[in-house]
Amino acid sequence: MSRIVRNGVLRGLTATGFALAMFGGAQAAILDNSIALDAVYIPALSLTNARPGDTVAADKARAAMQRLESSWPGLRAALLKDFSDGTPAQAAAARKTLAQVDKALAESRKAVAAGKFEAAHTALEDVRIDLMKLRLARGVDYYMDRLTAYHEPMEVLALAGVNTRPQDLTPARRDEMERAFVEASALWRRAGKNLPDPRAYQMNEARLAQFNKGMAEVTAAMSRLSDALRGVDNAALLKAAAAIKPPFARTFTAFGHYN
């Protein structure tokens, strides 16, 4: 996602809050079907990201993909109907986006069959971004899109933390991390406002506890990273950057149904 798109997402997330307040009833079907899709999509996305060689995780990833594929035709038809209830241009945009999702699922299915789970995960990543853009264009304030928007700059920081040696953290690279942190902070603050209704998002007691714990842990990790960015210890900074991803993953996966 380019910086222009990311800035547009941030502005869009602000605007959709007002749109939903005015037209919340009209968006209910889109929200309900988006929640139902994420319930089966998130397990497939997360389980295809398992460590190579983990046969137990591979079996779980295959099962999650099967659940996603079996649910997709019905959810696709429902989403197409939901998103086609607008102008001809909006209906065309919906058809185009859902065709992109079809392609991503086909690529992921082929990769899983070949045991190439990293490639499957990469293909599935596009799904949440494409659907986020479609919902934002229709003024739908879907909570998961806030987490998806945050994921982009968070991933920049986490990868820097994992892949950079302290001695290689030049002033230019530190500046890049600082810019990513500013963006991530704004998006995380947005995610912390107007939290999702557990009943609407089908969160049982265990998933709600996981979500709440994850939110608190990400906030604490972002605070530690902020402190590290103000310091001069490169090793501490990189460690703090790497530490923001695991609690975010726990937060995001709280919306998936794994059984």
C-alpha positions in Angstrom: 0.0 0.0 0.0 1.5 3.3 -1.1 1.8 6.3 1.3 -0.8 8.1 -0.8 -3.2 5.2 -0.3 -2.4 5.0 3.4 -3.1 8.7 3.9 -6.3 8.3 2.0 -7.2 5.4 4.3 -6.6 7.5 7.4 -8.8 10.3 6.0 -11.4 7.7 4.9 -11.6 6.1 8.3 -12.3 9.5 9.8 -15.0 10.3 7.2 -16.7 7.0 7.5 -17.4 7.5 11.2 -19.7 10.3 10.3 -21.2 8.4 7.4 -22.1 5.4 9.5 -23.7 7.6 12.1 -26.0 8.9 9.4 -26.6 5.8 7.4 -25.9 3.0 9.8 -29.0 1.0 9.0 -28.2 0.9 5.3 -24.8 -0.5 6.0 -26.0 -3.4 8.3 -25.9 -6.1 5.6 -22.4 -5.2 4.4 -21.2 -5.3 8.0 -22.9 -8.6 8.8 -21.5 -10.3 5.8 -18.1 -8.8 6.3 -18.0 -10.1 9.8 -19.1 -13.6 8.6 -16.4 -13.6 6.0 -13.7 -12.6 8.4 -14.7 -15.4 10.8 -13.5 -17.9 8.2 -10.9 -15.7 6.4 -8.8 -14.8 9.4 -8.0 -18.4 10.4 -6.9 -19.1 6.8 -4.8 -16.0 6.7 -3.1 -16.6 10.0 -2.6 -20.3 9.8 -0.9 -20.1 6.3 1.7 -17.9 8.0 2.9 -20.8 10.2 6.5 -21.7 10.6 7.8 -23.9 7.7 8.0 -27.5 8.5 5.2 -27.4 11.1 3.1 -30.3 9.9 0.4 -29.7 12.6 0.0 -26.1 11.5 0.0 -27.1 7.9 -2.9 -29.5 8.5 -4.8 -26.7 10.3 -4.1 -24.3 7.4 -5.5 -26.8 4.9 -8.6 -27.2 7.0 -9.0 -23.4 7.4 -8.7 -23.0 3.6 -11.4 -25.6 3.0 -13.7 -23.8 5.4 -13.0 -20.5 3.7 -13.6 -21.9 0.2 -16.8 -23.6 1.2 -18.2 -20.4 2.7 -17.0 -18.1 0.0 -19.6 -18.7 -2.8 -22.5 -17.8 -0.5 -20.7 -14.9 1.1 -19.6 -13.6 -2.3 -23.2 -13.6 -3.6 -24.4 -11.8 -0.5 -21.6 -9.2 -0.6 -22.2 -8.6 -4.3 -25.9 -8.0 -3.6 -25.0 -5.7 -0.7 -22.4 -3.6 -2.6 -24.5 -3.5 -5.8 -27.2 -1.5 -4.0 -25.8 1.8 -5.3 -24.8 3.6 -8.4 -23.8 1.6 -11.5 -20.2 2.7 -10.9 -20.3 1.4 -7.3 -21.8 -1.9 -8.6 -19.0 -2.2 -11.1 -16.4 -1.5 -8.4 -17.9 -4.3 -6.3 -17.8 -6.8 -9.2 -14.1 -5.9 -9.9 -13.1 -6.2 -6.2 -14.9 -9.5 -5.8 -13.2 -10.8 -8.9 -9.9 -9.8 -7.4 -10.8 -11.8 -4.3 -11.7 -14.8 -6.5 -8.2 -14.6 -8.0 -6.5 -14.3 -4.6 -8.4 -17.3 -3.3 -7.5 -19.4 -6.4 -3.9 -18.5 -6.0 -3.9 -19.4 -2.3 -5.7 -22.7 -3.0 -3.1 -23.6 -5.6 -0.3 -22.7 -3.2 -1.7 -24.7 -0.3 -2.1 -27.7 -2.5 1.6 -27.4 -3.4 2.6 -27.0 0.2 3.7 -23.4 -0.4 2.1 -21.8 2.6 4.0 -18.5 2.4 2.8 -17.9 -1.1 -0.7 -18.8 0.1 -0.5 -16.3 2.9 0.8 -13.5 0.6 -2.1 -14.1 -1.8 -4.6 -13.9 1.1 -3.2 -10.7 2.4 -4.6 -8.8 -0.7 -8.1 -9.9 0.2 -8.5 -7.7 3.3 -6.9 -4.7 1.6 -9.1 -4.9 -1.5 -12.3 -5.3 0.7 -11.2 -2.5 2.9 -10.9 -0.1 0.0 -14.3 -1.2 -1.3 -15.9 -0.6 2.1 -14.2 2.8 2.6 -15.5 3.9 -0.9 -19.0 3.1 0.3 -18.6 4.9 3.6 -18.8 1.7 5.7 -17.0 2.0 9.1 -16.0 -1.6 9.6 -13.8 -2.1 12.7 -11.5 -4.6 11.1 -10.5 -2.1 8.4 -9.0 0.0 11.2 -6.8 -2.9 12.2 -5.9 -3.6 8.5 -4.9 0.1 8.1 -2.7 -0.1 11.2 -1.0 -3.3 10.0 0.9 -1.6 7.1 3.1 0.8 9.1 3.2 -1.7 12.0 4.7 -4.3 9.6 7.3 -1.8 8.5 8.4 -1.3 12.1 8.3 -5.0 13.0 10.3 -6.1 9.9 12.9 -3.4 10.7 13.2 -4.7 14.2 13.7 -8.3 13.0 15.8 -7.8 9.9 18.1 -4.9 10.9 21.3 -5.2 13.0 22.0 -2.5 15.5 25.1 -1.4 13.7 23.2 -1.1 10.4 20.6 1.3 11.8 21.7 4.4 10.0 20.1 7.8 10.7 18.2 7.5 7.4 16.7 4.1 8.5 15.9 5.5 11.9 14.1 8.4 10.2 12.1 5.8 8.2 11.1 4.1 11.5 10.1 7.4 13.1 7.8 8.2 10.1 6.3 4.8 10.2 5.7 5.1 14.0 3.9 8.5 13.6 1.6 6.9 11.0 1.1 3.7 13.1 0.4 5.8 16.2 -2.4 7.8 14.5 -4.0 4.6 13.1 -3.7 2.8 16.5 -5.4 5.7 18.3 -8.2 5.4 15.7 -8.5 1.7 16.4 -8.8 2.4 20.1 -11.9 4.5 19.6 -15.4 3.2 19.1 -14.5 -0.3 19.9 -16.6 -3.1 18.3 -19.8 -4.4 19.8 -18.9 -8.0 20.8 -22.3 -9.3 20.0 -22.3 -7.7 16.5 -18.8 -9.1 15.8 -19.8 -12.6 17.2 -17.1 -12.5 19.9 -17.6 -15.1 22.6 -16.2 -14.6 26.1 -12.8 -16.1 25.2 -12.3 -14.1 22.0 -13.4 -10.9 23.7 -10.8 -11.5 26.5 -8.2 -12.2 23.8 -9.1 -9.0 22.0 -9.0 -6.8 25.1 -5.7 -8.3 26.3 -4.2 -7.8 22.8 -5.4 -4.2 22.6 -3.7 -3.4 26.0 -0.6 -5.2 25.0 -0.3 -3.4 21.6 -0.8 0.0 23.4 1.9 -0.9 25.9 4.3 -2.1 23.1 3.7 1.1 21.2 4.5 3.2 24.3 7.8 1.2 24.8 8.7 1.8 21.1 8.0 5.5 21.5 10.4 5.6 24.5 13.0 3.7 22.5 12.8 6.1 19.5 13.6 8.9 21.8 16.7 7.1 23.1 20.1 6.3 21.5 20.2 2.5 22.1 19.8 0.9 18.6 19.5 -2.6 20.0 16.7 -1.6 22.4 14.9 0.2 19.6 15.0 -2.7 17.2 13.8 -5.1 20.0 10.9 -2.7 20.8 10.0 -2.5 17.1 9.9 -6.3 16.7 7.8 -6.6 19.8 4.7 -4.8 18.5 3.7 -7.5 16.0 2.8 -10.5 18.3 0.2 -8.7 20.4 -1.3 -7.2 17.2 -1.7 -10.7 15.7 -3.5 -11.8 18.9 -5.8 -8.8 18.6 -6.6 -9.4 14.9 -7.1 -13.2 15.2 -9.7 -12.7 18.0 -12.2 -12.1 15.2 -11.6 -15.5 13.6 -13.5 -18.6 14.3 -11.0 -21.4 14.5 -13.3 -24.3 15.3 
